[in-house]
Each structure stands twice: as structure tokens, then as C-alpha cells.
Amino acid sequence: MTTLQAPWFGRWSAGAILALAAGTAPVWAMQPLVTDDSGTQGQGGQQLELAYQFDRARAGGKTSRTHTVPLTYTYGATGTLDLFVQPGYTYQEGGARGLGNTVVGAKWRFYGDADSGTSLALKPELALPVSARREGEGLGTGRASGALTLILSQQVPFGFVHVNAGVERDRFRPALDQPNETHWRLSAAPVWNVSQEWKLALDVGLESVHLGGQTQRSRFVQVGAIYSPSAALDLALGLTRQRTREPGEAGRTQTTSTTAGATWHF
């Protein structure tokens, strides 16, 4: 489920972009990236992530601004299985504010080869429905929605390359008269280990959204930096640009997102 978390928030109009930013969204990858990695916490390991994201979207000569604050708690159930929960708060300038869909899910690393540095994981997610009022305000989806992502992480001489391929289904109440949506996503993120404390990343991706018999396509690019003053704390900053081509005569939407976050491992 997508926000952006996350930058998959292109929609039919600026108002709809806000709804996606507040709605279902994949739990954050290694902040500030959209593309997730196959790493898990280890049995008994815990992680708390707090982020702030500001989205500025231009569509049809109008500008929309959205502030999103997701909080993610992750627990290592086994050495290769993480469980997580992510509530999130959204404030739409000139519009609604409140909690969106709470996302629960897991990440299972089902393959790992230390010699080749290759690992694979699956991440299923479930977005719990919001109330009819919050759905009508664009703060989330009113029926349970879900996503499934296949994750490849490959160790390389400069660091890692992560690749994601995923599908998501957003479901709305029939009374809203909004078609359900199916998202297909593909993204890749090389991450450079600049020093023991610093990592730099480039994240690029494509998404195709099918709804109401029409298709919407978007692409994004993100640059990010991660600073780790200690083994228990990561600080992250990212800048994302996304372009979305709307179906028919609707034109294009351009979105700029700034993300700042902190991750605590314990």
C-alpha cells in the first residue's frame, strides 16, 4: 500500500493525490528509501521508525500540499521473519487531517547466500480500513486493502543494490463510487557505503495503476543520505521527484517530496 511512504501518490487530480498520500502505503524501507531491502531485525530485535514527509503536487494549474507522519514498529519474530505495524497521521493543507490506514504485515527472508551476497524476501501487507468519514475526506480506504512485494538484495563492491517488484490492491466502499485500484510497481535502489557512518542512495521506480478500465502510469527518482552516529541510530534525508501521466485528457501531475526520518534499533 502506497504513500509516500513513500512516493507512489499520483492520482486523477491534486485532491486524489492527497488521498493516496494519506491512504494505504507500504511500510517504510530503510529510510528514506521507497525500495525495501531484504534485511530483518534478527530474533528478538526491535526497530522504531519515525518520519516526516512533505509532498507538494502540481496538477491542472493547482498546487496541493500534504504533511505525513508515519510511525513504524518492527519486531524480529525469528532470525528471518519480521512483523510490523504502521499507523500514520496526515495533514492536508486546506483540507482534512487525521489518522489514515494502519498497515500491518511481515517480511520473510526465505533465501540467503553468504558467498554470493544474494538474498530474497517476501513482504505481505494489510491496510486496515478507515471510517466512512475519513475515507470521504481522502484519509484512506474504507475496505481492507493489501499488497505483496518481492525483494531482491545483492551485495556489490560499493555496497548493495535492492530491487522490488510488487502488486497492491486498494478497495473503497461502494457508496464512495470510486473504482478499486490495482497497482503494479518495479523499483531499484543502489546504496553506496561511503564510510562507516554515511550511506548515499539513488532510488528509481515505475508504477502502473489500473482503475475503472483505465491505466495511469508514473515514474519517480529519489536521492537520499543516511547518517549513522551509532549502531543503534540512523538519521535519514531524502528528496523525491515524481511524474504521473493521467488517463485521457487529464494531463500530468508533478510531485516533489522531502522526507526526514530517524530509526532506532534496540
C-alpha positions in Angstrom: 0.0 0.0 0.0 1.5 3.2 -1.0 2.1 6.6 0.1 4.9 8.3 0.1 5.8 6.3 2.1 6.5 7.0 0.0 6.1 8.5 -3.4 3.6 6.4 -5.3 0.9 9.0 -4.9 0.0 10.1 -8.4 -3.8 10.2 -9.0 -6.6 11.6 -11.2 -6.3 15.1 -9.6 -4.5 17.0 -6.9 -7.2 16.2 -4.4 -6.9 12.5 -5.2 -3.1 12.7 -4.8 -3.7 13.8 -1.2 -6.0 10.8 -0.6 -3.3 8.4 -1.7 -0.6 10.1 0.4 -2.8 9.6 3.4 -4.1 6.1 2.5 -2.6 2.7 2.1 1.1 2.7 1.8 4.0 0.3 2.0 5.8 0.4 5.3 8.9 2.4 5.0 12.0 0.7 3.7 15.4 1.7 5.1 14.7 5.4 5.4 14.4 7.4 3.3 14.1 4.9 0.5 10.9 3.7 -1.2 12.6 0.4 -2.3 12.9 -2.1 0.6 15.8 -4.3 1.4 15.7 -8.0 2.5 17.3 -7.4 5.9 15.5 -8.4 9.1 16.0 -7.5 12.7 17.0 -10.9 14.0 15.2 -12.9 16.6 14.1 -10.6 19.4 15.4 -7.5 17.7 13.2 -4.4 17.6 13.1 -1.2 15.5 11.2 2.0 15.8 11.0 4.4 12.8 9.6 8.0 12.9 9.4 10.0 9.7 8.1 13.3 8.4 7.3 13.8 4.7 6.1 17.0 2.9 4.6 16.5 -0.5 4.0 19.3 -3.0 1.9 18.3 -6.0 1.0 20.3 -9.1 -1.8 19.3 -11.4 -4.0 21.3 -13.7 -2.5 24.6 -12.6 -3.3 23.8 -8.9 -0.9 23.0 -6.1 -1.6 20.6 -3.2 0.5 20.3 -0.1 0.4 17.3 2.3 2.3 16.6 5.6 2.5 12.9 6.6 4.0 11.5 9.8 4.2 7.6 9.8 5.4 5.7 12.8 6.6 2.1 12.3 7.4 -0.5 14.9 9.1 -3.8 13.8 9.8 -6.9 15.8 12.0 -9.8 14.9 9.9 -12.9 15.4 12.7 -15.2 14.2 16.0 -14.7 12.5 14.4 -14.4 9.1 10.9 -13.1 9.9 9.9 -9.6 10.9 6.4 -8.4 12.0 5.5 -4.7 11.8 2.7 -2.2 12.4 2.5 1.3 11.0 -0.1 3.9 11.9 0.2 7.3 10.2 -1.1 10.8 10.6 -1.8 13.1 7.6 -2.5 16.8 7.4 -3.7 18.2 4.0 -3.3 22.0 3.8 -6.7 23.4 3.3 -8.3 20.0 3.8 -8.7 17.1 6.1 -6.3 15.9 8.8 -6.2 12.7 10.9 -5.1 9.1 11.0 -5.1 7.1 7.8 -5.0 3.3 7.3 -3.0 1.4 9.8 -0.8 -1.1 8.0 0.3 -4.5 9.5 2.4 -7.0 7.8 5.6 -9.2 7.7 8.9 -9.5 5.9 10.1 -13.1 5.4 13.7 -13.6 4.1 13.3 -17.0 2.5 16.7 -17.2 0.7 20.2 -16.1 1.5 23.6 -17.0 0.1 26.5 -15.5 2.0 29.0 -16.5 -0.7 27.2 -14.6 -3.5 25.7 -11.9 -1.3 22.3 -12.6 -2.7 19.1 -12.7 -0.6 15.4 -12.8 -1.4 12.3 -11.8 0.8 8.6 -11.5 0.6 6.6 -8.7 2.2 2.8 -9.1 2.6 0.9 -6.1 3.9 -2.7 -5.5 5.1 -4.2 -2.0 5.4 -6.9 -1.9 8.0 -10.0 0.2 6.8 -10.7 3.7 8.0 -14.2 5.1 8.9 -16.6 6.3 6.2 -16.0 9.9 7.2 -12.2 9.6 6.9 -12.5 7.8 3.6 -14.7 10.5 2.3 -12.1 13.1 3.4 -9.4 11.3 1.4 -7.6 10.0 4.5 -7.6 6.3 3.5 -9.5 3.4 2.0 -12.7 2.2 3.7 -12.3 -1.5 3.0 -9.3 -3.8 3.8 -6.6 -3.5 1.2 -3.4 -5.4 0.7 0.0 -5.5 -1.0 2.7 -8.1 -1.8 6.3 -7.3 -2.6 9.2 -9.5 -3.8 12.5 -8.1 -2.6 16.0 -8.9 -4.0 19.1 -7.6 -2.3 22.5 -8.0 -3.9 25.8 -7.2 -2.2 28.2 -5.4 -4.6 31.7 -3.9 -4.2 30.4 -0.4 -3.3 27.5 -1.5 -1.1 24.2 -3.0 -2.1 21.6 -3.0 -4.8 18.0 -3.6 -3.9 15.2 -4.4 -6.3 11.4 -4.6 -5.6 8.5 -5.9 -7.7 5.1 -5.6 -6.1 1.4 -5.5 -6.5 -1.2 -3.7 -4.4 -5.0 -3.6 -4.3 -6.8 -0.6 -2.9 -10.5 -1.2 -2.1 -13.1 1.6 -1.4 -16.6 1.5 0.0 -19.3 1.1 -2.8 -21.0 4.2 -1.5 -18.0 6.3 -2.4 -18.5 5.5 -6.1 -14.7 5.2 -6.6 -13.3 2.2 -8.5 -11.0 -0.2 -6.7 -7.4 0.2 -7.9 -4.6 -2.3 -8.7 -1.0 -1.1 -8.6 2.0 -2.8 -10.2 5.3 -1.5 -9.1 9.0 -2.0 -10.0 11.9 -0.1 -8.4 15.6 -0.4 -7.8 18.0 1.3 -5.4 21.8 1.2 -5.3 23.2 2.2 -1.9 26.8 3.3 -1.5 28.7 2.7 1.7 30.7 6.0 1.7 32.1 5.5 5.2 31.2 3.7 8.4 28.8 6.5 9.3 27.5 7.6 5.9 25.5 5.9 3.1 24.2 7.6 -0.1 21.4 6.2 -2.2 19.6 6.6 -5.6 16.1 5.1 -5.9 14.2 4.9 -9.2 10.9 3.3 -10.0 7.8 2.8 -12.2 4.2 2.2 -11.3 1.1 1.3 -13.4 -2.3 1.8 -11.8 -5.4 0.2 -13.2 -8.8 1.6 -12.2 -12.2 2.0 -13.8 -11.0 0.4 -17.1 -8.2 3.0 -17.5 -4.5 3.0 -16.7 -2.3 5.6 -15.1 1.5 5.5 -15.2 4.1 7.2 -13.1 7.8 7.2 -12.5 10.0 8.6 -9.7 13.6 9.3 -8.8 14.9 9.8 -5.3 18.3 10.8 -3.9 18.9 10.1 -0.2 21.5 10.1 2.6 21.7 8.0 5.8 23.9 9.1 8.7 24.5 6.5 11.5 26.2 8.2 14.5 25.9 4.8 16.3 24.9 1.2 15.7 21.5 1.9 17.3 20.5 5.1 15.5 20.1 6.1 11.8 19.2 9.6 10.6 17.9 10.0 7.0 17.1 12.7 4.5 15.6 12.2 1.0 14.3 14.2 -2.0 11.9 12.6 -4.5 10.5 13.8 -7.8 7.6 12.0 -9.4 5.8 12.5 -12.7 2.4 10.9 -13.3 0.6 10.7 -16.7 -3.1 10.7 -16.1 -5.6 8.8 -18.3 -7.3 10.5 -21.2 -7.2 14.3 -21.3 -6.4 14.7 -17.6 -2.7 15.7 -18.3 0.2 15.3 -15.9 1.0 15.6 -12.2 4.4 16.6 -10.9 5.2 15.9 -7.2 8.2 16.9 -5.1 8.6 15.1 -1.7 11.0 15.9 1.1 11.5 13.2 3.7 13.3 13.2 7.1 13.4 10.3 9.5 15.1 8.6 12.4 15.4 4.9 13.1 16.2 3.4 16.5 17.4 -0.2 16.7 17.1 -1.9 20.1 
